[in-house]
Each structure stands twice: as C-alpha cells, then as structure tokens.
Amino acid sequence: QVQLVESGGGLVRPGGSLRLSCAASGFNFSTFAMSWYRQAPGKERELVAVISRAGATTDYADSVMGRFTISRDNAKNTVYLQMKSLKPEDTAVYYCNARRLWPKDYAYWGQGTQVTVSS
C-alpha cells in the first residue's frame, strides 16, 4: 500500500523556522519526483517546491523562493521541506506529493500537516 506520511507541522511565530518531513513507502521512491503543496483556507492548492528524482534539480514558488528548501534522502525514502523566515501567509495545510509520468501517470498524496504562523 502506498503511503506518504507528513510530519513536523505546528505553530510557529513569524520569522521562525520549521522542517516538514514526508516518509514514503509502498512504491519505488527514487523513480518519483517529489513535491510539496499547500492549501490555505479559501485558496486553491498551490505548488510550493519540487525536487527531481535524484535531487539534482529543485524549483520553488516565487512566494517561498529563498526561504524554503526542499531536499530528499532516497536511502530513507523521505523528502523534507525546510522553512525559514516564516510569514503568516505561509499558514496552510502542507501536502507531500509523489509524481511520475512514465510509463504511466502516477500521483500519490499524503494526508497533510498543518502549519500555522501566528504571533
């Protein structure tokens, strides 16, 4: 059974830091690109960061560029999102996503973890 389990969310002050983890199982982790998405109340789900299969390439939403870092450890089947200089507008449920397009289109999602940035 495919599982993506996020952890590390919580309440932090503006300017603080938080590291999210996503533990994957039940599929060949190293063949999937991994992403973090987030969804705030009343807003559409937004792509935050993506990392390629071997971790060589990353990309970020403009809103988090320079503050967030995505990384992965294929030996541990885990992807991380290091968040720094957090802002109230970063408040959202953060979701882990696994995606591959070949030979078929697969997309797996975790259950999400709440991040709240508030003073």
Helices and strands as residue ranges (DSSP letters): E 3-7, E 10-12, E 18-25, G 29-31, E 33-39, E 46-51, E 58-60, E 68-73, E 78-83, G 88-90, E 92-100, E 106-109, E 113-117
